């Protein structure tokens, strides 16, 4: 007899560690009386690896998280970004268990999986909301009468050059005013959550997640003014592919792609719908940075060493 509680389990099924972890999570959640849901294709892929889970509630991708209390994700940040597509419209928190490398979005590591399941069973976790981006693409430019292509991002919306051998020509606009024209490889517009991802690799700053802001980070721009910028959360950031130049391409979280002809325009604003993340640890973000990036802190003494 179940408790009426259900957890949607999403896994990077191509990894042996994910197969073993899915089996452990399913077994312990089921034993505690929770219903475990999984997508049909993932159930089949696990079965192909010799991992047959029973009982299991098989669900279709559309609405898979509706009514669940949690989406538990086994994999790296890419798997968690995929899971966000399912969890966000349902308003269900995500809990990531890192089976990848850095796993910045994940809350737990594989070696802590047993304790993590106990936290889920006991509802011993907090939920925080992370800012997301609304992205509108006008393929005919600002005067385009056709409805825009709309998408969203948790980490970042990145304009990139569409042809490897040709540079991207783009104009940046902030709040309806042009700021600069760049010949570049691309431009990353990121949330604070995404500041440790693509924007960080491009030389952008790390922004603490409780800061409400948008980052604009040019990639290999040939221009005097090409520094990363941080703008307010109510700003509208627009990027236009200069007419009669090479086409571009838009990637949102590295998952959703829109091709951009010359003359296309992208408008990026803060979205009304956040992504909710389940947090097991109350440690400050500083500690997460140190742990995930392996930052050297030896020699630190702290206030206590000085009698304060």
C-alpha positions as CSV (number, residue, x, y, z in Angstrom):
1,X,0.0,0.0,0.0
2,X,1.5,3.4,-1.0
3,X,1.4,6.7,0.8
4,X,0.0,8.6,-2.1
5,X,3.4,10.3,-2.5
6,X,5.2,10.0,-5.8
7,X,8.7,10.9,-7.1
8,X,9.6,11.2,-10.8
9,X,13.0,9.5,-11.3
10,X,15.0,10.7,-14.3
11,X,18.4,9.1,-15.1
12,X,21.3,9.3,-17.6
13,X,20.7,5.7,-18.5
14,X,23.8,5.4,-20.7
15,X,26.0,5.4,-17.6
16,X,26.5,2.2,-15.6
17,X,26.5,4.2,-12.4
18,X,23.0,5.5,-13.3
19,X,21.7,2.0,-13.7
20,X,22.9,1.0,-10.2
21,X,21.8,4.2,-8.6
22,X,18.3,4.0,-10.2
23,X,17.9,0.5,-8.8
24,X,18.9,1.6,-5.3
25,X,16.6,4.7,-5.4
26,X,13.7,2.7,-6.7
27,X,14.1,0.0,-4.1
28,X,14.4,2.3,-1.1
29,X,11.6,4.7,-2.1
30,X,9.3,1.8,-2.9
31,X,10.1,0.2,0.4
32,X,9.1,3.5,2.2
33,X,5.7,3.5,0.4
34,X,6.4,6.1,-2.3
35,X,5.4,5.5,-5.9
36,X,8.3,5.9,-8.3
37,X,7.5,7.2,-11.8
38,X,9.8,6.9,-14.8
39,X,9.6,7.8,-18.5
40,X,8.8,4.8,-20.8
41,X,12.0,5.0,-22.8
42,X,14.2,5.1,-19.6
43,X,12.4,2.1,-18.2
44,X,13.1,0.2,-21.4
45,X,16.7,1.3,-21.5
46,X,17.3,0.2,-17.9
47,X,15.6,-3.1,-18.7
48,X,18.0,-3.5,-21.6
49,X,20.9,-3.1,-19.1
50,X,19.4,-5.9,-17.0
51,X,17.7,-3.6,-14.5
52,X,14.0,-4.4,-14.3
53,X,12.2,-2.1,-11.8
54,X,8.9,-3.2,-10.3
55,X,6.6,-1.8,-9.3
56,X,7.0,1.3,-11.5
57,X,4.6,3.9,-12.8
58,X,5.4,4.5,-16.5
59,X,4.6,8.0,-17.7
60,X,4.7,9.9,-21.0
61,X,7.0,12.9,-21.2
62,X,4.1,15.4,-21.4
63,X,3.0,16.2,-17.9
64,X,5.3,13.5,-16.4
65,X,5.9,15.6,-13.2
66,X,2.3,16.7,-12.6
67,X,1.3,15.8,-9.1
68,X,4.8,14.5,-8.1
69,X,6.4,16.0,-5.0
70,X,9.9,15.8,-6.4
71,X,11.9,15.1,-9.6
72,X,15.0,13.1,-8.6
73,X,17.7,13.3,-11.3
74,X,20.6,10.9,-11.6
75,X,23.3,12.3,-13.9
76,X,25.3,15.4,-14.5
77,X,24.2,19.0,-15.1
78,X,23.1,18.1,-18.7
79,X,20.6,15.6,-17.3
80,X,19.4,18.1,-14.8
81,X,18.8,20.7,-17.5
82,X,16.8,18.1,-19.4
83,X,14.8,17.4,-16.3
84,X,14.1,21.1,-15.8
85,X,12.1,21.0,-19.0
86,X,9.7,18.6,-17.3
87,X,9.7,20.0,-13.8
88,X,9.4,23.7,-14.5
89,X,5.9,23.8,-15.9
90,X,4.6,21.6,-13.1
91,X,6.3,23.7,-10.4
92,X,8.0,20.6,-8.9
93,X,11.4,20.8,-7.3
94,X,14.4,19.1,-8.8
95,X,16.9,17.2,-6.7
96,X,20.1,16.3,-8.6
97,X,22.5,13.5,-7.7
98,X,25.8,14.0,-9.5
99,X,27.1,11.2,-11.6
100,X,29.2,13.5,-13.8
101,X,32.2,15.7,-13.3
102,X,31.6,19.1,-11.6
103,X,27.8,18.7,-11.3
104,X,27.3,22.3,-10.2
105,X,23.5,22.1,-10.2
106,X,23.4,18.8,-8.3
107,X,22.8,18.7,-4.6
108,X,24.2,15.3,-3.7
109,X,27.0,13.0,-4.8
110,X,26.6,9.3,-5.7
111,X,28.4,8.2,-2.5
112,X,25.7,10.0,-0.4
113,X,22.8,8.4,-2.3
114,X,21.4,6.4,0.7
115,X,21.3,9.5,2.9
116,X,19.8,11.5,0.0
117,X,16.9,9.0,-0.3
118,X,16.3,9.2,3.4
119,X,16.0,13.0,3.1
120,X,13.5,12.6,0.4
121,X,11.4,10.0,2.4
122,X,11.5,12.3,5.4
123,X,10.9,15.5,3.4
124,X,14.0,16.8,4.9
125,X,15.0,19.4,2.3
126,X,14.4,23.1,1.5
127,X,13.3,24.5,-1.8
128,X,14.7,27.5,-3.5
129,X,13.7,29.2,-6.7
130,X,16.1,30.0,-9.5
131,X,15.6,32.8,-12.0
132,X,15.0,31.8,-15.6
133,X,15.0,33.6,-18.9
134,X,12.2,34.2,-21.5
135,X,13.6,34.3,-25.0
136,X,11.8,35.6,-28.1
137,X,13.3,35.3,-31.6
138,X,12.1,37.5,-34.5
139,X,13.6,36.0,-37.6
140,X,12.6,39.0,-39.7
141,X,14.0,41.5,-37.3
142,X,12.2,44.1,-35.2
143,X,9.6,44.8,-37.8
144,X,8.7,41.1,-38.3
145,X,4.9,40.7,-38.2
146,X,5.1,36.9,-37.8
147,X,4.8,35.6,-34.2
148,X,8.1,35.2,-32.6
149,X,9.7,31.8,-31.7
150,X,9.5,31.6,-27.9
151,X,11.7,29.5,-25.7
152,X,13.4,29.8,-22.3
153,X,16.6,29.0,-20.3
154,X,17.7,28.2,-16.8
155,X,21.5,28.7,-17.4
156,X,21.9,30.7,-20.5
157,X,20.8,31.8,-24.0
158,X,23.8,31.9,-26.3
159,X,24.0,33.5,-29.7
160,X,26.7,31.8,-31.7
161,X,28.0,32.0,-35.3
162,X,26.2,29.7,-37.6
163,X,29.2,29.0,-39.9
164,X,32.5,27.9,-38.5
165,X,34.6,29.9,-41.0
166,X,32.7,33.2,-40.7
167,X,32.5,35.6,-37.9
168,X,29.3,36.7,-36.2
169,X,28.3,40.3,-36.6
170,X,25.9,41.4,-33.9
171,X,24.6,44.5,-32.2
172,X,23.8,44.5,-28.5
173,X,20.9,46.5,-27.2
174,X,19.9,47.2,-23.5
175,X,16.4,48.6,-22.8
176,X,15.8,49.7,-26.3
177,X,19.1,51.5,-26.7
178,X,22.1,50.2,-28.8
179,X,25.2,49.6,-26.8
180,X,27.9,48.1,-29.0
181,X,28.5,46.2,-32.2
182,X,30.7,43.2,-32.1
183,X,32.5,40.9,-34.6
184,X,32.7,37.8,-32.4
185,X,32.2,34.1,-32.0
186,X,29.1,34.7,-29.9
187,X,27.4,36.3,-26.9
188,X,26.2,34.5,-23.7
189,X,23.2,35.9,-21.8
190,X,23.1,34.1,-18.5
191,X,21.3,33.9,-15.2
192,X,23.2,33.9,-11.9
193,X,22.7,30.1,-12.0
194,X,24.4,30.0,-15.4
195,X,27.2,32.2,-14.3
196,X,29.3,29.1,-13.4
197,X,28.6,27.5,-16.8
198,X,29.2,28.8,-20.3
199,X,29.5,32.4,-19.2
200,X,32.2,31.5,-16.8
201,X,34.2,29.7,-19.5
202,X,33.9,32.8,-21.6
203,X,35.4,35.0,-18.9
204,X,32.2,36.2,-17.1
205,X,31.9,36.7,-13.4
206,X,30.5,34.3,-10.8
207,X,27.3,35.7,-9.5
208,X,25.8,34.4,-6.2
209,X,22.4,32.8,-6.8
210,X,20.5,35.2,-4.5
211,X,21.5,38.1,-6.7
212,X,18.9,39.1,-9.3
213,X,20.6,40.0,-12.5
214,X,21.3,39.1,-16.1
215,X,24.8,38.6,-17.4
216,X,26.0,39.6,-21.0
217,X,29.3,38.0,-21.9
218,X,30.8,38.3,-25.4
219,X,32.9,35.4,-26.8
220,X,36.2,36.4,-28.5
221,X,34.9,39.8,-29.6
222,X,37.0,42.0,-31.8
223,X,36.2,45.3,-30.2
224,X,37.6,47.7,-27.7
225,X,34.5,47.5,-25.5
226,X,33.9,43.8,-25.0
227,X,33.8,43.3,-21.3
228,X,31.3,41.1,-19.5
229,X,28.4,43.1,-18.2
230,X,25.8,42.6,-15.4
231,X,22.4,44.3,-15.9
232,X,19.3,44.6,-13.7
233,X,16.7,41.8,-13.6
234,X,14.0,44.0,-15.2
235,X,16.3,44.9,-18.2
236,X,15.5,43.7,-21.7
237,X,18.6,42.4,-23.5
238,X,18.4,42.3,-27.3
239,X,20.9,40.9,-29.8
240,X,20.5,41.5,-33.6
241,X,22.4,39.6,-36.3
242,X,23.5,42.4,-38.6
243,X,21.7,42.3,-42.0
244,X,23.7,41.1,-45.0
245,X,26.2,39.2,-42.8
246,X,26.6,35.5,-41.8
247,X,23.7,33.7,-40.1
248,X,23.8,32.8,-36.4
249,X,22.3,30.2,-34.2
250,X,20.7,30.4,-30.7
251,X,21.2,27.7,-28.1
252,X,19.2,27.7,-24.8
253,X,20.9,25.6,-22.1
254,X,22.7,23.8,-24.9
255,X,19.4,21.9,-25.6
256,X,17.0,24.1,-27.5
257,X,18.2,25.5,-30.8
258,X,16.8,28.1,-33.2
259,X,18.5,29.0,-36.5
260,X,18.9,32.8,-37.1
261,X,19.2,34.3,-40.5
262,X,21.0,37.6,-41.0
263,X,18.7,40.4,-39.7
264,X,17.2,38.2,-36.9
265,X,16.6,39.7,-33.5
266,X,16.6,38.0,-30.0
267,X,15.0,39.6,-27.0
268,X,15.8,38.2,-23.6
269,X,14.0,39.1,-20.3
270,X,13.5,37.6,-16.9
271,X,10.8,34.9,-16.9
272,X,7.9,34.8,-14.5
273,X,8.3,31.0,-14.0
274,X,11.3,29.9,-12.0
275,X,12.9,26.5,-11.7
276,X,12.6,25.1,-8.2
277,X,15.6,23.3,-6.7
278,X,15.5,21.0,-3.6
279,X,18.4,21.7,-1.3
280,X,19.7,19.3,1.4
281,X,22.6,21.3,2.6
282,X,22.4,24.7,4.2
283,X,26.1,25.5,3.5
284,X,26.8,28.9,1.9
285,X,27.4,29.3,-1.8
286,X,31.0,30.1,-1.1
287,X,31.5,26.5,0.2
288,X,29.9,25.1,-2.9
289,X,32.3,27.1,-5.1
290,X,35.3,25.8,-3.1
291,X,34.1,22.2,-3.3
292,X,33.0,22.1,-6.9
293,X,36.1,24.0,-8.3
294,X,38.6,22.6,-5.9
295,X,39.7,26.1,-4.9
296,X,42.8,26.5,-2.6
297,X,41.9,27.9,0.8
298,X,44.8,26.6,2.9
299,X,46.2,29.3,5.1
300,X,42.7,30.8,5.9
301,X,42.4,31.5,9.6
302,X,38.9,33.1,9.9
303,X,37.6,35.4,12.6
304,X,38.0,33.0,15.5
305,X,41.8,33.0,15.1
306,X,41.8,36.7,15.7
307,X,39.6,36.7,18.8
308,X,36.6,38.3,17.2
